[in-house]
Amino acid sequence: MIVNKYYELQTIAPSVLGNTFKNIKLTKILNFQEAIKEDTSLLYVNDNVYNSISQNPIPDIGDMTFYVFENANGDKIILSNSWIQPQSIVELSKISLLTISVTNVTHEDNLIIQDMLRNLGFNNFSVTV
């Protein structure tokens, strides 16, 4: 995976981590020593992940790579490479539809926003008032 790219992926332990993460941006790739500074609960989470899938022995967390993601709400998500189903990783390159709602605007604001979108090179859009 590549920093600053967007991904969709599934985990090996949905009951602990959640099943599917969509439209998450990879912001950092860390080793364990770096990752534990970002989230001190990683040891606990790792034990829970492997206990939930009944895998023994539990892999050495010190050997894992950690991915720090950010979701659309700005929340940080840290996942080990070992907790992700490798075949589920999809790099997202396009968004098919972007919906933006702007409240309390004037008709003039509407025209300004449309002009700004055109100036930025976005010509394929529609506006509903």
N, CA, C and O atoms as a Tinker XYZ file with bonds, in Angstrom:
   516  protein
     1  N      0.837000   -1.176000    0.000000    73     2
     2  CA     0.000000    0.000000    0.000000    64     1     3
     3  C      0.887000    1.246000    0.000000    63     2     4     5
     4  O      2.044000    1.209000    0.418000    81     3
     5  N      0.312000    2.340000   -0.478000    73     3     6
     6  CA     1.072000    3.572000   -0.685000    64     5     7
     7  C      0.437000    4.716000    0.114000    63     6     8     9
     8  O     -0.777000    4.917000    0.072000    81     7
     9  N      1.268000    5.452000    0.833000    73     7    10
    10  CA     0.810000    6.601000    1.625000    64     9    11
    11  C      0.120000    7.613000    0.715000    63    10    12    13
    12  O      0.550000    7.842000   -0.416000    81    11
    13  N     -0.941000    8.207000    1.218000    73    11    14
    14  CA    -1.777000    9.217000    0.560000    64    13    15
    15  C     -2.711000    8.654000   -0.500000    63    14    16    17
    16  O     -3.347000    9.417000   -1.227000    81    15
    17  N     -2.804000    7.341000   -0.601000    73    15    18
    18  CA    -3.784000    6.708000   -1.484000    64    17    19
    19  C     -4.980000    6.283000   -0.631000    63    18    20    21
    20  O     -4.870000    6.135000    0.587000    81    19
    21  N     -6.119000    6.090000   -1.289000    73    19    22
    22  CA    -7.353000    5.680000   -0.619000    64    21    23
    23  C     -7.611000    4.204000   -0.885000    63    22    24    25
    24  O     -7.334000    3.687000   -1.967000    81    23
    25  N     -8.159000    3.532000    0.147000    73    23    26
    26  CA    -8.356000    2.094000    0.069000    64    25    27
    27  C     -9.697000    1.666000    0.633000    63    26    28    29
    28  O    -10.347000    2.380000    1.397000    81    27
    29  N    -10.078000    0.467000    0.220000    73    27    30
    30  CA   -11.164000   -0.289000    0.821000    64    29    31
    31  C    -10.565000   -1.636000    1.177000    63    30    32    33
    32  O     -9.801000   -2.202000    0.395000    81    31
    33  N    -10.907000   -2.162000    2.364000    73    31    34
    34  CA   -10.339000   -3.445000    2.779000    64    33    35
    35  C    -11.211000   -4.108000    3.827000    63    34    36    37
    36  O    -12.096000   -3.483000    4.412000    81    35
    37  N    -10.942000   -5.395000    4.055000    73    35    38
    38  CA   -11.646000   -6.166000    5.070000    64    37    39
    39  C    -10.629000   -6.735000    6.045000    63    38    40    41
    40  O     -9.471000   -6.967000    5.699000    81    39
    41  N    -11.089000   -6.956000    7.279000    73    39    42
    42  CA   -10.208000   -7.482000    8.315000    64    41    43
    43  C    -10.443000   -8.979000    8.522000    63    42    44    45
    44  O    -11.436000   -9.540000    8.061000    81    43
    45  N     -9.511000   -9.600000    9.222000    73    43    46
    46  CA    -9.635000  -11.035000    9.522000    64    45    47
    47  C    -10.481000  -11.271000   10.770000    63    46    48    49
    48  O    -10.876000  -12.404000   11.046000    81    47
    49  N    -10.759000  -10.212000   11.524000    73    47    50
    50  CA   -11.496000  -10.342000   12.785000    64    49    51
    51  C    -12.578000   -9.274000   12.883000    63    50    52    53
    52  O    -12.426000   -8.308000   13.631000    81    51
    53  N    -13.675000   -9.437000   12.134000    73    51    54
    54  CA   -14.728000   -8.414000   12.125000    64    53    55
    55  C    -15.323000   -8.118000   13.497000    63    54    56    57
    56  O    -15.720000   -6.983000   13.761000    81    55
    57  N    -15.393000   -9.113000   14.370000    73    55    58
    58  CA   -16.003000   -8.895000   15.686000    64    57    59
    59  C    -15.144000   -7.985000   16.567000    63    58    60    61
    60  O    -15.651000   -7.382000   17.513000    81    59
    61  N    -13.855000   -7.882000   16.264000    73    59    62
    62  CA   -12.942000   -7.044000   17.046000    64    61    63
    63  C    -12.671000   -5.719000   16.332000    63    62    64    65
    64  O    -12.696000   -4.656000   16.954000    81    63
    65  N    -12.418000   -5.787000   15.047000    73    63    66
    66  CA   -11.950000   -4.619000   14.292000    64    65    67
    67  C    -13.016000   -3.958000   13.429000    63    66    68    69
    68  O    -12.832000   -2.830000   12.970000    81    67
    69  N    -14.123000   -4.648000   13.206000    73    67    70
    70  CA   -15.072000   -4.229000   12.187000    64    69    71
    71  C    -14.748000   -4.997000   10.920000    63    70    72    73
    72  O    -13.622000   -5.462000   10.747000    81    71
    73  N    -15.716000   -5.134000   10.041000    73    71    74
    74  CA   -15.534000   -5.972000    8.859000    64    73    75
    75  C    -14.858000   -5.240000    7.709000    63    74    76    77
    76  O    -13.758000   -5.600000    7.292000    81    75
    77  N    -15.524000   -4.212000    7.201000    73    75    78
    78  CA   -15.062000   -3.524000    5.999000    64    77    79
    79  C    -14.786000   -2.059000    6.287000    63    78    80    81
    80  O    -15.586000   -1.379000    6.929000    81    79
    81  N    -13.662000   -1.588000    5.813000    73    79    82
    82  CA   -13.331000   -0.170000    5.873000    64    81    83
    83  C    -13.354000    0.354000    4.443000    63    82    84    85
    84  O    -12.713000   -0.211000    3.557000    81    83
    85  N    -14.093000    1.435000    4.224000    73    83    86
    86  CA   -14.230000    1.992000    2.880000    64    85    87
    87  C    -13.738000    3.424000    2.857000    63    86    88    89
    88  O    -13.912000    4.178000    3.814000    81    87
    89  N    -13.121000    3.779000    1.747000    73    87    90
    90  CA   -12.679000    5.153000    1.510000    64    89    91
    91  C    -11.812000    5.679000    2.654000    63    90    92    93
    92  O    -12.053000    6.764000    3.182000    81    91
    93  N    -10.800000    4.891000    3.027000    73    91    94
    94  CA    -9.870000    5.323000    4.066000    64    93    95
    95  C     -8.536000    5.684000    3.417000    63    94    96    97
    96  O     -8.070000    5.010000    2.498000    81    95
    97  N     -7.939000    6.751000    3.910000    73    95    98
    98  CA    -6.684000    7.255000    3.347000    64    97    99
    99  C     -5.518000    6.753000    4.201000    63    98   100   101
   100  O     -5.511000    6.934000    5.418000    81    99
   101  N     -4.547000    6.131000    3.566000    73    99   102
   102  CA    -3.339000    5.691000    4.261000    64   101   103
   103  C     -2.456000    6.903000    4.501000    63   102   104   105
   104  O     -2.019000    7.562000    3.558000    81   103
   105  N     -2.190000    7.199000    5.792000    73   103   106
   106  CA    -1.406000    8.385000    6.124000    64   105   107
   107  C      0.012000    8.062000    6.591000    63   106   108   109
   108  O      0.915000    8.887000    6.449000    81   107
   109  N      0.213000    6.850000    7.155000    73   107   110
   110  CA     1.544000    6.465000    7.640000    64   109   111
   111  C      1.695000    4.953000    7.591000    63   110   112   113
   112  O      0.718000    4.209000    7.671000    81   111
   113  N      2.937000    4.521000    7.457000    73   111   114
   114  CA     3.287000    3.113000    7.607000    64   113   115
   115  C      4.347000    3.060000    8.703000    63   114   116   117
   116  O      5.390000    3.706000    8.603000    81   115
   117  N      4.066000    2.276000    9.758000    73   115   118
   118  CA     4.915000    2.284000   10.943000    64   117   119
   119  C      5.343000    0.874000   11.347000    63   118   120   121
   120  O      4.668000   -0.107000   11.034000    81   119
   121  N      6.471000    0.789000   12.044000    73   119   122
   122  CA     6.818000   -0.471000   12.694000    64   121   123
   123  C      6.141000   -0.469000   14.066000    63   122   124   125
   124  O      5.514000    0.518000   14.450000    81   123
   125  N      6.268000   -1.572000   14.798000    73   123   126
   126  CA     5.568000   -1.677000   16.078000    64   125   127
   127  C      5.992000   -0.596000   17.065000    63   126   128   129
   128  O      5.143000   -0.014000   17.740000    81   127
   129  N      7.279000   -0.319000   17.158000    73   127   130
   130  CA     7.759000    0.678000   18.123000    64   129   131
   131  C      7.159000    2.054000   17.849000    63   130   132   133
   132  O      6.855000    2.797000   18.783000    81   131
   133  N      6.993000    2.389000   16.599000    73   131   134
   134  CA     6.378000    3.672000   16.244000    64   133   135
   135  C      4.860000    3.641000   16.468000    63   134   136   137
   136  O      4.270000    4.608000   16.950000    81   135
   137  N      4.247000    2.515000   16.109000    73   135   138
   138  CA     2.788000    2.404000   16.191000    64   137   139
   139  C      2.284000    2.430000   17.626000    63   138   140   141
   140  O      1.236000    3.018000   17.897000    81   139
   141  N      3.008000    1.804000   18.550000    73   139   142
   142  CA     2.563000    1.748000   19.943000    64   141   143
   143  C      2.535000    3.151000   20.567000    63   142   144   145
   144  O      1.796000    3.391000   21.521000    81   143
   145  N      3.330000    4.063000   20.033000    73   143   146
   146  CA     3.289000    5.454000   20.498000    64   145   147
   147  C      2.007000    6.145000   20.043000    63   146   148   149
   148  O      1.515000    7.063000   20.699000    81   147
   149  N      1.474000    5.692000   18.911000    73   147   150
   150  CA     0.233000    6.269000   18.374000    64   149   151
   151  C     -1.005000    5.686000   19.057000    63   150   152   153
   152  O     -2.018000    6.368000   19.216000    81   151
   153  N     -0.910000    4.407000   19.462000    73   151   154
   154  CA    -2.053000    3.730000   20.090000    64   153   155
   155  C     -1.532000    2.683000   21.065000    63   154   156   157
   156  O     -1.053000    1.622000   20.663000    81   155
   157  N     -1.631000    2.995000   22.342000    73   155   158
   158  CA    -1.077000    2.109000   23.371000    64   157   159
   159  C     -1.891000    0.833000   23.569000    63   158   160   161
   160  O     -1.467000   -0.051000   24.314000    81   159
   161  N     -3.043000    0.718000   22.923000    73   159   162
   162  CA    -3.874000   -0.484000   23.075000    64   161   163
   163  C     -3.566000   -1.569000   22.051000    63   162   164   165
   164  O     -4.270000   -2.578000   22.013000    81   163
   165  N     -2.550000   -1.401000   21.229000    73   163   166
   166  CA    -2.288000   -2.359000   20.146000    64   165   167
   167  C     -2.005000   -3.776000   20.641000    63   166   168   169
   168  O     -2.430000   -4.736000   19.998000    81   167
   169  N     -1.310000   -3.934000   21.750000    73   167   170
   170  CA    -1.059000   -5.273000   22.286000    64   169   171
   171  C     -2.374000   -5.954000   22.649000    63   170   172   173
   172  O     -2.591000   -7.119000   22.315000    81   171
   173  N     -3.234000   -5.235000   23.320000    73   171   174
   174  CA    -4.549000   -5.741000   23.709000    64   173   175
   175  C     -5.378000   -6.097000   22.472000    63   174   176   177
   176  O     -5.994000   -7.162000   22.422000    81   175
   177  N     -5.394000   -5.220000   21.490000    73   175   178
   178  CA    -6.156000   -5.468000   20.259000    64   177   179
   179  C     -5.612000   -6.701000   19.546000    63   178   180   181
   180  O     -6.384000   -7.538000   19.078000    81   179
   181  N     -4.297000   -6.818000   19.462000    73   179   182
   182  CA    -3.690000   -7.965000   18.794000    64   181   183
   183  C     -4.112000   -9.281000   19.459000    63   182   184   185
   184  O     -4.473000  -10.238000   18.774000    81   183
   185  N     -4.064000   -9.321000   20.780000    73   183   186
   186  CA    -4.503000  -10.530000   21.499000    64   185   187
   187  C     -5.967000  -10.835000   21.197000    63   186   188   189
   188  O     -6.328000  -11.988000   20.962000    81   187
   189  N     -6.806000   -9.806000   21.204000    73   187   190
   190  CA    -8.235000  -10.007000   20.924000    64   189   191
   191  C     -8.477000  -10.488000   19.497000    63   190   192   193
   192  O     -9.331000  -11.343000   19.265000    81   191
   193  N     -7.734000   -9.945000   18.550000    73   191   194
   194  CA    -7.878000  -10.358000   17.152000    64   193   195
   195  C     -7.621000  -11.857000   17.029000    63   194   196   197
   196  O     -8.437000  -12.587000   16.467000    81   195
   197  N     -6.493000  -12.311000   17.552000    73   195   198
   198  CA    -6.130000  -13.713000   17.364000    64   197   199
   199  C     -6.923000  -14.662000   18.261000    63   198   200   201
   200  O     -7.122000  -15.821000   17.900000    81   199
   201  N     -7.374000  -14.196000   19.413000    73   199   202
   202  CA    -8.267000  -15.020000   20.237000    64   201   203
   203  C     -9.621000  -15.189000   19.559000    63   202   204   205
   204  O    -10.244000  -16.246000   19.667000    81   203
   205  N    -10.082000  -14.144000   18.856000    73   203   206
   206  CA   -11.395000  -14.205000   18.200000    64   205   207
   207  C    -11.409000  -15.179000   17.027000    63   206   208   209
   208  O    -12.465000  -15.701000   16.670000    81   207
   209  N    -10.251000  -15.426000   16.427000    73   207   210
   210  CA   -10.197000  -16.380000   15.310000    64   209   211
   211  C     -9.529000  -17.689000   15.726000    63   210   212   213
   212  O     -9.215000  -18.538000   14.892000    81   211
   213  N     -9.320000  -17.831000   17.037000    73   211   214
   214  CA    -8.753000  -19.058000   17.628000    64   213   215
   215  C     -7.428000  -19.447000   16.999000    63   214   216   217
   216  O     -7.213000  -20.616000   16.679000    81   215
   217  N     -6.550000  -18.494000   16.821000    73   215   218
   218  CA    -5.225000  -18.805000   16.275000    64   217   219
   219  C     -4.196000  -18.823000   17.401000    63   218   220   221
   220  O     -4.031000  -17.843000   18.128000    81   219
   221  N     -3.522000  -19.934000   17.526000    73   219   222
   222  CA    -2.436000  -20.075000   18.497000    64   221   223
   223  C     -1.251000  -20.691000   17.802000    63   222   224   225
   224  O     -1.449000  -21.579000   16.973000    81   223
   225  N     -0.060000  -20.292000   18.077000    73   223   226
   226  CA     0.267000  -19.160000   18.943000    64   225   227
   227  C     -0.046000  -17.828000   18.256000    63   226   228   229
   228  O     -0.166000  -17.747000   17.034000    81   227
   229  N     -0.171000  -16.807000   19.070000    73   227   230
   230  CA    -0.427000  -15.467000   18.556000    64   229   231
   231  C      0.864000  -14.951000   17.925000    63   230   232   233
   232  O      1.920000  -14.999000   18.556000    81   231
   233  N      0.792000  -14.453000   16.679000    73   231   234
   234  CA     1.992000  -13.928000   16.014000    64   233   235
   235  C      2.653000  -12.811000   16.819000    63   234   236   237
   236  O      1.986000  -12.093000   17.564000    81   235
   237  N      3.942000  -12.676000   16.666000    73   235   238
   238  CA     4.720000  -11.655000   17.377000    64   237   239
   239  C      4.388000  -10.275000   16.818000    63   238   240   241
   240  O      4.682000   -9.976000   15.661000    81   239
   241  N      3.783000   -9.451000   17.640000    73   239   242
   242  CA     3.371000   -8.111000   17.212000    64   241   243
   243  C      4.575000   -7.246000   16.828000    63   242   244   245
   244  O      4.447000   -6.322000   16.025000    81   243
   245  N      5.724000   -7.543000   17.394000    73   243   246
   246  CA     6.924000   -6.776000   17.084000    64   245   247
   247  C      7.389000   -6.930000   15.645000    63   246   248   249
   248  O      8.150000   -6.102000   15.143000    81   247
   249  N      6.934000   -7.989000   14.978000    73   247   250
   250  CA     7.313000   -8.238000   13.585000    64   249   251
   251  C      6.321000   -7.648000   12.587000    63   250   252   253
   252  O      6.529000   -7.733000   11.377000    81   251
   253  N      5.253000   -7.054000   13.089000    73   251   254
   254  CA     4.186000   -6.569000   12.201000    64   253   255
   255  C      4.455000   -5.151000   11.712000    63   254   256   257
   256  O      5.146000   -4.366000   12.361000    81   255
   257  N      3.889000   -4.847000   10.551000    73   255   258
   258  CA     3.856000   -3.494000   10.010000    64   257   259
   259  C      2.476000   -2.930000   10.307000    63   258   260   261
   260  O      1.479000   -3.647000   10.224000    81   259
   261  N      2.413000   -1.656000   10.652000    73   259   262
   262  CA     1.138000   -1.032000   10.984000    64   261   263
   263  C      0.832000    0.087000   10.001000    63   262   264   265
   264  O      1.694000    0.890000    9.642000    81   263
   265  N     -0.425000    0.111000    9.579000    73   263   266
   266  CA    -0.919000    1.127000    8.661000    64   265   267
   267  C     -1.818000    2.075000    9.440000    63   266   268   269
   268  O     -2.732000    1.644000   10.142000    81   267
   269  N     -1.554000    3.355000    9.310000    73   267   270
   270  CA    -2.402000    4.370000    9.938000    64   269   271
   271  C     -3.254000    4.970000    8.823000    63   270   272   273
   272  O     -2.742000    5.517000    7.846000    81   271
   273  N     -4.568000    4.852000    8.999000    73   271   274
   274  CA    -5.526000    5.367000    8.027000    64   273   275
   275  C     -6.319000    6.502000    8.657000    63   274   276   277
   276  O     -6.372000    6.648000    9.878000    81   275
   277  N     -6.930000    7.295000    7.797000    73   275   278
   278  CA    -7.870000    8.318000    8.235000    64   277   279
   279  C     -9.155000    8.119000    7.450000    63   278   280   281
   280  O     -9.127000    7.981000    6.227000    81   279
   281  N    -10.292000    8.104000    8.160000    73   279   282
   282  CA   -11.561000    7.955000    7.454000    64   281   283
   283  C    -12.121000    9.331000    7.084000    63   282   284   285
   284  O    -11.494000   10.355000    7.353000    81   283
   285  N    -13.290000    9.344000    6.473000    73   283   286
   286  CA   -13.876000   10.594000    5.976000    64   285   287
   287  C    -14.202000   11.576000    7.098000    63   286   288   289
   288  O    -14.297000   12.781000    6.863000    81   287
   289  N    -14.374000   11.062000    8.320000    73   287   290
   290  CA   -14.653000   11.934000    9.467000    64   289   291
   291  C    -13.388000   12.437000   10.140000    63   290   292   293
   292  O    -13.460000   13.189000   11.112000    81   291
   293  N    -12.222000   12.027000    9.630000    73   291   294
   294  CA   -10.958000   12.437000   10.222000    64   293   295
   295  C    -10.495000   11.544000   11.361000    63   294   296   297
   296  O     -9.496000   11.840000   12.015000    81   295
   297  N    -11.219000   10.444000   11.606000    73   295   298
   298  CA   -10.828000    9.511000   12.661000    64   297   299
   299  C     -9.623000    8.687000   12.230000    63   298   300   301
   300  O     -9.513000    8.288000   11.071000    81   299
   301  N     -8.719000    8.437000   13.177000    73   299   302
   302  CA    -7.528000    7.637000   12.913000    64   301   303
   303  C     -7.848000    6.160000   13.151000    63   302   304   305
   304  O     -8.471000    5.800000   14.150000    81   303
   305  N     -7.414000    5.316000   12.222000    73   303   306
   306  CA    -7.596000    3.865000   12.309000    64   305   307
   307  C     -6.226000    3.242000   12.121000    63   306   308   309
   308  O     -5.556000    3.506000   11.122000    81   307
   309  N     -5.796000    2.408000   13.079000    73   307   310
   310  CA    -4.512000    1.735000   12.963000    64   309   311
   311  C     -4.756000    0.240000   12.824000    63   310   312   313
   312  O     -5.395000   -0.376000   13.677000    81   311
   313  N     -4.244000   -0.336000   11.747000    73   311   314
   314  CA    -4.404000   -1.760000   11.486000    64   313   315
   315  C     -3.051000   -2.387000   11.173000    63   314   316   317
   316  O     -2.237000   -1.811000   10.453000    81   315
   317  N     -2.829000   -3.559000   11.717000    73   315   318
   318  CA    -1.628000   -4.322000   11.383000    64   317   319
   319  C     -1.809000   -4.952000   10.010000    63   318   320   321
   320  O     -2.928000   -5.268000    9.605000    81   319
   321  N     -0.712000   -5.132000    9.305000    73   319   322
   322  CA    -0.783000   -5.839000    8.033000    64   321   323
   323  C     -1.340000   -7.245000    8.236000    63   322   324   325
   324  O     -1.973000   -7.794000    7.335000    81   323
   325  N     -1.112000   -7.829000    9.404000    73   323   326
   326  CA    -1.576000   -9.178000    9.707000    64   325   327
   327  C     -3.067000   -9.241000    9.994000    63   326   328   329
   328  O     -3.644000  -10.329000    9.977000    81   327
   329  N     -3.699000   -8.122000   10.256000    73   327   330
   330  CA    -5.126000   -8.098000   10.571000    64   329   331
   331  C     -5.994000   -7.855000    9.337000    63   330   332   333
   332  O     -7.222000   -7.896000    9.422000    81   331
   333  N     -5.364000   -7.605000    8.202000    73   331   334
   334  CA    -6.071000   -7.277000    6.959000    64   333   335
   335  C     -6.078000   -8.498000    6.049000    63   334   336   337
   336  O     -5.058000   -9.168000    5.890000    81   335
   337  N     -7.239000   -8.786000    5.452000    73   335   338
   338  CA    -7.304000   -9.846000    4.446000    64   337   339
   339  C     -6.644000   -9.312000    3.175000    63   338   340   341
   340  O     -7.191000   -8.423000    2.522000    81   339
   341  N     -5.469000   -9.850000    2.818000    73   339   342
   342  CA    -4.717000   -9.274000    1.694000    64   341   343
   343  C     -5.500000   -9.211000    0.379000    63   342   344   345
   344  O     -5.370000   -8.250000   -0.378000    81   343
   345  N     -6.312000  -10.238000    0.112000    73   343   346
   346  CA    -7.052000  -10.275000   -1.154000    64   345   347
   347  C     -8.183000   -9.254000   -1.192000    63   346   348   349
   348  O     -8.765000   -9.020000   -2.251000    81   347
   349  N     -8.506000   -8.639000   -0.046000    73   347   350
   350  CA    -9.608000   -7.678000   -0.002000    64   349   351
   351  C     -9.167000   -6.249000   -0.283000    63   350   352   353
   352  O    -10.013000   -5.372000   -0.455000    81   351
   353  N     -7.876000   -5.995000   -0.334000    73   351   354
   354  CA    -7.374000   -4.623000   -0.478000    64   353   355
   355  C     -7.636000   -4.101000   -1.887000    63   354   356   357
   356  O     -7.207000   -4.694000   -2.877000    81   355
   357  N     -8.343000   -2.987000   -1.953000    73   355   358
   358  CA    -8.640000   -2.347000   -3.234000    64   357   359
   359  C     -8.209000   -0.892000   -3.139000    63   358   360   361
   360  O     -8.662000   -0.159000   -2.259000    81   359
   361  N     -7.334000   -0.475000   -4.046000    73   359   362
   362  CA    -6.966000    0.934000   -4.113000    64   361   363
   363  C     -8.059000    1.672000   -4.873000    63   362   364   365
   364  O     -8.446000    1.275000   -5.972000    81   363
   365  N     -8.546000    2.743000   -4.278000    73   363   366
   366  CA    -9.618000    3.522000   -4.893000    64   365   367
   367  C     -9.014000    4.663000   -5.689000    63   366   368   369
   368  O     -8.221000    5.449000   -5.170000    81   367
   369  N     -9.397000    4.745000   -6.950000    73   367   370
   370  CA    -8.824000    5.798000   -7.775000    64   369   371
   371  C     -9.846000    6.865000   -8.146000    63   370   372   373
   372  O     -9.469000    7.997000   -8.450000    81   371
   373  N    -11.128000    6.526000   -8.128000    73   371   374
   374  CA   -12.154000    7.488000   -8.517000    64   373   375
   375  C    -13.348000    7.385000   -7.587000    63   374   376   377
   376  O    -13.662000    6.313000   -7.070000    81   375
   377  N    -13.999000    8.502000   -7.386000    73   375   378
   378  CA   -15.287000    8.541000   -6.700000    64   377   379
   379  C    -16.317000    8.780000   -7.796000    63   378   380   381
   380  O    -16.187000    9.719000   -8.581000    81   379
   381  N    -17.334000    7.935000   -7.850000    73   379   382
   382  CA   -18.299000    8.068000   -8.937000    64   381   383
   383  C    -19.254000    9.239000   -8.742000    63   382   384   385
   384  O    -19.697000    9.843000   -9.719000    81   383
   385  N    -19.580000    9.571000   -7.484000    73   383   386
   386  CA   -20.478000   10.677000   -7.218000    64   385   387
   387  C    -20.077000   11.341000   -5.917000    63   386   388   389
   388  O    -19.908000   10.672000   -4.898000    81   387
   389  N    -19.928000   12.637000   -5.949000    73   387   390
   390  CA   -19.616000   13.433000   -4.764000    64   389   391
   391  C    -20.799000   14.347000   -4.495000    63   390   392   393
   392  O    -21.185000   15.132000   -5.361000    81   391
   393  N    -21.377000   14.255000   -3.306000    73   391   394
   394  CA   -22.521000   15.087000   -2.945000    64   393   395
   395  C    -22.084000   16.071000   -1.867000    63   394   396   397
   396  O    -21.553000   15.677000   -0.829000    81   395
   397  N    -22.314000   17.350000   -2.127000    73   395   398
   398  CA   -21.976000   18.402000   -1.172000    64   397   399
   399  C    -23.234000   19.221000   -0.927000    63   398   400   401
   400  O    -23.898000   19.652000   -1.869000    81   399
   401  N    -23.553000   19.432000    0.338000    73   399   402
   402  CA   -24.699000   20.281000    0.690000    64   401   403
   403  C    -24.165000   21.543000    1.350000    63   402   404   405
   404  O    -23.386000   21.483000    2.302000    81   403
   405  N    -24.593000   22.676000    0.834000    73   403   406
   406  CA   -24.198000   23.959000    1.408000    64   405   407
   407  C    -25.485000   24.663000    1.825000    63   406   408   409
   408  O    -26.380000   24.873000    1.006000    81   407
   409  N    -25.574000   25.025000    3.105000    73   407   410
   410  CA   -26.800000   25.641000    3.612000    64   409   411
   411  C    -26.623000   27.151000    3.770000    63   410   412   413
   412  O    -25.508000   27.666000    3.853000    81   411
   413  N    -27.760000   27.833000    3.809000    73   411   414
   414  CA   -27.801000   29.291000    4.027000    64   413   415
   415  C    -26.973000   30.065000    3.014000    63   414   416   417
   416  O    -26.161000   30.915000    3.380000    81   415
   417  N    -27.185000   29.764000    1.737000    73   415   418
   418  CA   -26.472000   30.489000    0.684000    64   417   419
   419  C    -27.463000   31.316000   -0.129000    63   418   420   421
   420  O    -28.664000   31.049000   -0.146000    81   419
   421  N    -26.927000   32.312000   -0.789000    73   419   422
   422  CA   -27.742000   33.154000   -1.659000    64   421   423
   423  C    -27.625000   32.636000   -3.094000    63   422   424   425
   424  O    -26.805000   31.768000   -3.392000    81   423
   425  N    -28.457000   33.184000   -3.966000    73   423   426
   426  CA   -28.353000   32.824000   -5.388000    64   425   427
   427  C    -26.992000   33.244000   -5.936000    63   426   428   429
   428  O    -26.421000   32.567000   -6.791000    81   427
   429  N    -26.484000   34.359000   -5.438000    73   427   430
   430  CA   -25.156000   34.813000   -5.866000    64   429   431
   431  C    -24.078000   33.821000   -5.429000    63   430   432   433
   432  O    -23.159000   33.521000   -6.192000    81   431
   433  N    -24.195000   33.306000   -4.183000    73   431   434
   434  CA   -23.249000   32.284000   -3.703000    64   433   435
   435  C    -23.271000   31.063000   -4.614000    63   434   436   437
   436  O    -22.226000   30.494000   -4.930000    81   435
   437  N    -24.462000   30.669000   -5.029000    73   435   438
   438  CA   -24.613000   29.521000   -5.922000    64   437   439
   439  C    -23.816000   29.736000   -7.209000    63   438   440   441
   440  O    -23.098000   28.843000   -7.660000    81   439
   441  N    -23.949000   30.908000   -7.787000    73   439   442
   442  CA   -23.225000   31.207000   -9.029000    64   441   443
   443  C    -21.710000   31.243000   -8.796000    63   442   444   445
   444  O    -20.937000   30.778000   -9.633000    81   443
   445  N    -21.298000   31.794000   -7.660000    73   443   446
   446  CA   -19.867000   31.861000   -7.337000    64   445   447
   447  C    -19.293000   30.452000   -7.194000    63   446   448   449
   448  O    -18.216000   30.155000   -7.709000    81   447
   449  N    -20.024000   29.593000   -6.491000    73   447   450
   450  CA   -19.561000   28.204000   -6.297000    64   449   451
   451  C    -19.449000   27.490000   -7.634000    63   450   452   453
   452  O    -18.468000   26.787000   -7.878000    81   451
   453  N    -20.435000   27.658000   -8.497000    73   451   454
   454  CA   -20.386000   27.023000   -9.816000    64   453   455
   455  C    -19.204000   27.542000  -10.629000    63   454   456   457
   456  O    -18.511000   26.762000  -11.282000    81   455
   457  N    -18.968000   28.851000  -10.592000    73   455   458
   458  CA   -17.817000   29.430000  -11.307000    64   457   459
   459  C    -16.499000   28.883000  -10.766000    63   458   460   461
   460  O    -15.577000   28.594000  -11.529000    81   459
   461  N    -16.419000   28.742000   -9.436000    73   459   462
   462  CA   -15.188000   28.216000   -8.829000    64   461   463
   463  C    -14.939000   26.768000   -9.258000    63   462   464   465
   464  O    -13.803000   26.386000   -9.539000    81   463
   465  N    -16.001000   25.972000   -9.305000    73   463   466
   466  CA   -15.851000   24.583000   -9.756000    64   465   467
   467  C    -15.345000   24.537000  -11.201000    63   466   468   469
   468  O    -14.451000   23.759000  -11.531000    81   467
   469  N    -15.924000   25.372000  -12.045000    73   467   470
   470  CA   -15.468000   25.427000  -13.447000    64   469   471
   471  C    -14.003000   25.873000  -13.535000    63   470   472   473
   472  O    -13.231000   25.319000  -14.317000    81   471
   473  N    -13.624000   26.874000  -12.733000    73   471   474
   474  CA   -12.241000   27.357000  -12.737000    64   473   475
   475  C    -11.257000   26.281000  -12.280000    63   474   476   477
   476  O    -10.092000   26.288000  -12.677000    81   475
   477  N    -11.733000   25.362000  -11.448000    73   475   478
   478  CA   -10.886000   24.258000  -10.992000    64   477   479
   479  C    -10.884000   23.084000  -11.972000    63   478   480   481
   480  O    -10.214000   22.078000  -11.744000    81   479
   481  N    -11.648000   23.222000  -13.077000    73   479   482
   482  CA   -11.649000   22.184000  -14.099000    64   481   483
   483  C    -12.779000   21.177000  -13.965000    63   482   484   485
   484  O    -12.807000   20.179000  -14.686000    81   483
   485  N    -13.715000   21.427000  -13.046000    73   483   486
   486  CA   -14.866000   20.535000  -12.888000    64   485   487
   487  C    -16.035000   21.088000  -13.690000    63   486   488   489
   488  O    -16.672000   22.064000  -13.295000    81   487
   489  N    -16.306000   20.446000  -14.827000    73   487   490
   490  CA   -17.372000   20.926000  -15.698000    64   489   491
   491  C    -18.565000   19.993000  -15.731000    63   490   492   493
   492  O    -19.641000   20.379000  -16.189000    81   491
   493  N    -18.390000   18.768000  -15.251000    73   491   494
   494  CA   -19.466000   17.777000  -15.279000    64   493   495
   495  C    -20.125000   17.723000  -13.900000    63   494   496   497
   496  O    -19.873000   16.807000  -13.117000    81   495
   497  N    -20.976000   18.722000  -13.613000    73   495   498
   498  CA   -21.669000   18.762000  -12.328000    64   497   499
   499  C    -23.070000   19.316000  -12.521000    63   498   500   501
   500  O    -23.367000   19.970000  -13.521000    81   499
   501  N    -23.912000   19.045000  -11.556000    73   499   502
   502  CA   -25.259000   19.616000  -11.562000    64   501   503
   503  C    -25.516000   20.214000  -10.202000    63   502   504   505
   504  O    -24.936000   19.793000   -9.201000    81   503
   505  N    -26.396000   21.205000  -10.174000    73   503   506
   506  CA   -26.734000   21.891000   -8.941000    64   505   507
   507  C    -28.248000   21.838000   -8.777000    63   506   508   509
   508  O    -29.001000   22.134000   -9.705000    81   507
   509  N    -28.679000   21.456000   -7.577000    73   507   510
   510  CA   -30.091000   21.452000   -7.251000    64   509   511
   511  C    -30.313000   22.469000   -6.134000    63   510   512   513
   512  O    -29.668000   22.415000   -5.087000    81   511
   513  N    -31.232000   23.390000   -6.380000    73   511   514
   514  CA   -31.525000   24.431000   -5.388000    64   513   515
   515  C    -32.823000   24.095000   -4.694000    63   514   516
   516  O    -33.264000   24.838000   -3.817000    81   515
